[in-house]
């Protein structure tokens, strides 16, 4: 297993992040300066995986996962042409879902929910093409609605 990890580290060490282009799209290049294509894995100093995703023609595509140093899943979601697209979910270090966010072509688009570390919903927000829309709500830790604002 250690040999496989070492091989993966060597194979992907040549891919590096380059300039950020519009909408925070990062381009990845190989050691020869060509747009990188392949699996891209980064590691924390302790050897645990930090990030794991695929790159095609220099842009992140498909499922992406990001991890805490402890190895627990921190965030996962989808990329299309280097931009967040679809539903993204964030977790606490203990594995509790603490956020759900929707994107389309890198813009906030759809429903967003924020939870506390016990999994109680604290915020409900809505976006359309990056703009606030609908009724936003906030709850206290006991579940009582404390704020509501229409956009």
Residue frames relative to the residue before (quaternion, step in Angstrom):
aa qw qx qy qz dx dy dz
X 1.0000 0.0000 0.0000 0.0000 0.00 0.00 0.00
X 0.6421 0.5241 -0.3251 0.4553 3.57 0.98 -0.87
X 0.6269 0.5391 -0.3356 0.4514 3.59 1.07 -0.73
X 0.6368 0.5197 -0.3260 0.4670 3.59 1.02 -0.80
X 0.6560 0.5000 -0.3088 0.4736 3.59 0.92 -0.88
X 0.6526 0.5066 -0.3206 0.4633 3.58 0.91 -0.86
X 0.6449 0.5156 -0.3188 0.4655 3.59 0.99 -0.83
X 0.6479 0.5094 -0.3197 0.4674 3.58 0.93 -0.86
X 0.6415 0.5232 -0.3293 0.4543 3.58 0.95 -0.83
X 0.6636 0.4916 -0.3052 0.4742 3.59 0.96 -0.83
X 0.6665 0.5237 -0.3078 0.4321 3.57 0.90 -0.92
X 0.7873 0.3444 -0.1687 0.4828 3.55 0.92 -0.87
X 0.4439 0.6979 -0.4549 0.3301 3.57 1.24 -0.01
X 0.6465 0.5525 -0.3168 0.4200 3.60 1.12 -0.62
X 0.6233 0.5201 -0.3570 0.4621 3.60 1.14 -0.44
X 0.0075 0.8111 -0.5837 0.0377 3.56 -0.77 1.01
X 0.5101 -0.6266 0.4876 0.3309 3.54 -1.18 0.59
X 0.1763 -0.7852 0.5863 0.0929 3.54 -0.99 0.81
X 0.8324 -0.1852 0.1560 0.4985 3.52 -1.13 -0.69
X 0.3760 -0.6632 0.5936 0.2578 3.49 -1.26 0.56
X 0.1621 -0.7726 0.6064 0.0954 3.54 -0.95 0.92
X 0.8267 -0.2537 0.1458 0.4806 3.63 -1.25 -0.03
X 0.8431 0.1376 -0.1550 0.4962 3.55 -1.19 0.78
X 0.6030 -0.6111 0.3350 0.3883 3.58 1.11 0.75
X 0.3168 0.7257 -0.5394 0.2864 3.60 1.07 0.68
X 0.1961 -0.7720 0.5961 0.1010 3.56 -0.79 1.06
X 0.2423 -0.7518 0.5965 0.1421 3.53 -1.03 0.83
X 0.2277 -0.7695 0.5880 0.1015 3.54 -1.02 0.89
X 0.1239 -0.7908 0.5984 0.0326 3.55 -0.98 0.97
X 0.4375 -0.6592 0.5316 0.3025 3.56 -1.19 0.49
X 0.7377 -0.4344 0.2859 0.4306 3.59 -1.30 0.05
X 0.6743 0.4735 -0.2919 0.4857 3.61 1.25 -0.29
X 0.5824 -0.6115 0.3629 0.3939 3.59 1.26 0.09
X 0.5212 0.6188 -0.4186 0.4125 3.58 1.28 0.21
X 0.5875 -0.5456 0.4435 0.4006 3.58 -1.17 0.51
X 0.3920 -0.7551 0.4901 0.1894 3.55 -0.79 1.12
X 0.0130 -0.7468 0.6641 0.0327 3.57 -1.23 0.64
X 0.5531 0.5880 -0.4573 0.3730 3.56 -0.90 0.96
X 0.6629 -0.4623 0.3878 0.4432 3.52 -1.33 -0.09
X 0.1267 -0.7869 0.6025 0.0407 3.57 -1.00 0.88
X 0.0266 0.7931 -0.6040 0.0733 3.55 -0.63 1.17
X 0.0898 -0.7615 0.6386 0.0651 3.55 -1.00 0.85
X 0.2713 -0.7786 0.5542 0.1146 3.55 -1.21 0.60
X 0.4724 -0.6083 0.5551 0.3140 3.52 -1.27 0.57
X 0.6851 -0.4899 0.3463 0.4133 3.59 -1.24 0.32
X 0.6788 0.4914 -0.2956 0.4587 3.60 1.13 -0.59
X 0.6216 -0.5757 0.3296 0.4166 3.61 1.28 0.06
X 0.5511 0.5945 -0.4061 0.4217 3.60 1.22 -0.22
X 0.5790 -0.5964 0.4310 0.3512 3.55 -1.16 0.64
X 0.2852 -0.7429 0.5886 0.1427 3.55 -1.04 0.92
X 0.7926 -0.0806 0.0862 0.5982 3.59 0.88 -0.97
X 0.0480 -0.7849 0.6177 -0.0091 3.55 -1.18 0.65
X 0.2943 0.7424 -0.5541 0.2347 3.58 -0.58 1.18
X 0.4549 -0.6635 0.5217 0.2842 3.55 -1.32 0.17
X 0.1777 -0.7606 0.6195 0.0781 3.52 -1.19 0.73
X 0.0293 -0.7717 0.6353 -0.0009 3.57 -0.98 0.92
X 0.8388 -0.0552 -0.0197 0.5412 3.55 -0.73 1.11
X 0.7617 -0.4211 0.1898 0.4544 3.55 0.93 0.98
X 0.7209 0.4166 -0.2434 0.4975 3.61 1.23 -0.21
X 0.5093 -0.6314 0.4909 0.3178 3.55 -1.10 0.76
X 0.0213 0.7863 -0.6161 0.0402 3.56 -0.98 0.92
X 0.7998 0.3082 -0.2277 0.4622 3.55 -1.19 0.60
X 0.8016 -0.2945 0.2348 0.4643 3.51 -1.35 -0.40
X 0.0397 -0.7734 0.6326 0.0052 3.55 -1.01 0.90
X 0.0850 -0.7884 0.6086 0.0272 3.55 -1.06 0.83
X 0.1057 -0.7677 0.6313 0.0323 3.53 -1.10 0.86
X 0.1862 -0.8270 0.5297 0.0280 3.55 -0.90 1.01
X 0.5049 -0.5907 0.5321 0.3361 3.53 -1.28 0.50
X 0.6702 -0.4996 0.3673 0.4078 3.56 -1.24 0.38
X 0.6277 0.5517 -0.3217 0.4450 3.57 1.18 -0.63
X 0.5746 -0.5966 0.3760 0.4154 3.58 1.25 -0.34
X 0.5356 0.6233 -0.4029 0.4029 3.58 1.27 -0.21
X 0.5520 -0.6099 0.4597 0.3347 3.55 -1.13 0.72
X 0.2241 -0.7839 0.5695 0.1043 3.57 -0.84 1.03
X 0.8002 -0.1006 0.1344 0.5757 3.58 0.84 -0.99
X 0.0365 0.7847 -0.6187 0.0106 3.54 -1.12 0.68
X 0.2033 0.7614 -0.5970 0.1503 3.50 -1.19 0.66
X 0.5463 -0.6302 0.4649 0.2971 3.51 -1.34 -0.09
X 0.1858 -0.7405 0.6343 0.1212 3.52 -1.25 0.63
X 0.0633 -0.7412 0.6652 0.0634 3.54 -1.23 0.62
X 0.8426 -0.0679 -0.0008 0.5343 3.58 -0.69 1.12
X 0.7441 -0.4413 0.2190 0.4512 3.57 0.97 0.88
X 0.6870 0.4429 -0.2823 0.5022 3.60 1.25 0.02
X 0.5541 -0.5817 0.4641 0.3731 3.56 -1.11 0.67
X 0.0761 0.7903 -0.5985 0.1071 3.53 -0.94 0.98
X 0.7651 0.2789 -0.2387 0.5290 3.57 -0.69 1.09
X 0.7228 -0.4361 0.3288 0.4234 3.53 -1.31 -0.33
X 0.1251 -0.7587 0.6380 0.0421 3.53 -1.01 0.98
X 0.1259 -0.7922 0.5953 0.0456 3.56 -1.01 0.85
X 0.1479 -0.7766 0.6092 0.0630 3.55 -0.98 0.93
X 0.1764 -0.7926 0.5813 0.0531 3.54 -1.09 0.90
X 0.4952 -0.6151 0.5143 0.3345 3.55 -1.22 0.50
X 0.6838 -0.4721 0.3555 0.4281 3.57 -1.28 0.13
X 0.6851 0.4533 -0.2810 0.4961 3.59 1.23 -0.40
X 0.6217 -0.5991 0.3244 0.3864 3.60 1.25 0.19
X 0.4958 0.6443 -0.4363 0.3856 3.59 1.26 0.14
X 0.4578 -0.6655 0.5142 0.2883 3.58 -0.95 0.88
X 0.0567 -0.8288 0.5567 -0.0064 3.59 -0.67 1.14
X 0.8157 0.0680 -0.0608 0.5712 3.59 1.23 -0.04
X 0.0432 -0.7463 0.6636 0.0261 3.51 -1.22 0.72
X 0.0219 0.8092 -0.5826 0.0722 3.56 -0.74 1.08
X 0.2248 -0.7733 0.5806 0.1196 3.57 -1.10 0.73
X 0.0787 -0.7888 0.6096 0.0013 3.53 -1.05 0.91
X 0.0424 -0.7475 0.6585 0.0765 3.52 -1.35 0.36
X 0.8357 -0.0812 -0.0091 0.5430 3.55 -0.61 1.19
X 0.7436 -0.4255 0.2125 0.4699 3.57 1.00 0.86
X 0.6442 0.5034 -0.3234 0.4764 3.60 1.25 -0.21
X 0.5366 -0.5646 0.5010 0.3772 3.56 -1.18 0.55
X 0.1828 0.7830 -0.5678 0.1764 3.56 -0.71 1.07
X 0.7518 0.3071 -0.2575 0.5237 3.55 -0.40 1.23
X 0.7316 -0.4309 0.3219 0.4189 3.52 -1.32 -0.36
X 0.1111 -0.7597 0.6392 0.0433 3.52 -1.17 0.82
X 0.0411 -0.7890 0.6130 -0.0054 3.56 -1.01 0.87
X 0.1272 -0.7639 0.6303 0.0548 3.56 -1.05 0.88
X 0.1122 -0.7969 0.5933 0.0177 3.56 -0.93 1.01
X 0.4726 -0.6327 0.5134 0.3359 3.56 -1.22 0.40
X 0.7203 -0.4633 0.3027 0.4180 3.59 -1.29 0.07
X 0.6374 0.4819 -0.3341 0.4998 3.59 1.30 -0.10
X 0.5721 -0.6197 0.3659 0.3935 3.60 1.28 -0.04
X 0.4791 0.6603 -0.4443 0.3702 3.59 1.25 0.22
X 0.4561 -0.6915 0.4861 0.2783 3.58 -0.89 0.94
X 0.1683 -0.7974 0.5766 0.0576 3.55 -0.88 1.07
X 0.8099 0.0796 -0.0063 0.5811 3.59 1.02 -0.81
X 0.0665 -0.7344 0.6731 0.0570 3.52 -1.27 0.65
X 0.0283 0.8040 -0.5881 0.0837 3.56 -0.68 1.15
X 0.1613 -0.7872 0.5901 0.0786 3.55 -1.20 0.54
X 0.0741 -0.7918 0.6061 0.0098 3.54 -1.05 0.88
X 0.0544 -0.7440 0.6627 0.0652 3.52 -1.31 0.47
X 0.8388 -0.0864 0.0053 0.5376 3.57 -0.60 1.19
X 0.7398 -0.4318 0.2161 0.4686 3.58 0.98 0.89
X 0.6546 0.5009 -0.3067 0.4759 3.60 1.27 -0.11
X 0.5340 -0.6083 0.4801 0.3381 3.57 -1.12 0.70
X 0.0731 0.7900 -0.6040 0.0755 3.55 -1.02 0.85
X 0.7730 0.3738 -0.2470 0.4491 3.57 -1.27 0.22
X 0.6298 -0.5153 0.4225 0.3991 3.52 -1.31 -0.39
X 0.2030 -0.7625 0.6075 0.0910 3.53 -0.78 1.12
X 0.0994 -0.8084 0.5801 0.0146 3.57 -0.99 0.90
X 0.1120 -0.7632 0.6328 0.0672 3.51 -1.28 0.58
X 0.1374 -0.7822 0.6054 0.0528 3.55 -1.04 0.90
X 0.4349 -0.6433 0.5436 0.3188 3.56 -1.23 0.40
X 0.7169 -0.4722 0.3000 0.4159 3.58 -1.28 0.12
X 0.6426 0.4931 -0.3295 0.4852 3.59 1.25 -0.22
X 0.5899 -0.6092 0.3570 0.3918 3.59 1.27 0.01
X 0.4926 0.6557 -0.4318 0.3755 3.59 1.26 0.20
X 0.4424 -0.6745 0.5238 0.2739 3.57 -0.91 0.94
X 0.0774 -0.8315 0.5499 0.0136 3.59 -0.61 1.10
X 0.8033 0.0814 -0.0443 0.5883 3.59 1.20 -0.28
X 0.0458 0.7678 -0.6376 0.0432 3.52 -1.14 0.75
X 0.0520 0.8026 -0.5891 0.0780 3.57 -0.78 1.01
X 0.2701 -0.7703 0.5610 0.1374 3.55 -0.90 0.98
X 0.1649 -0.7798 0.5996 0.0717 3.56 -1.00 0.93
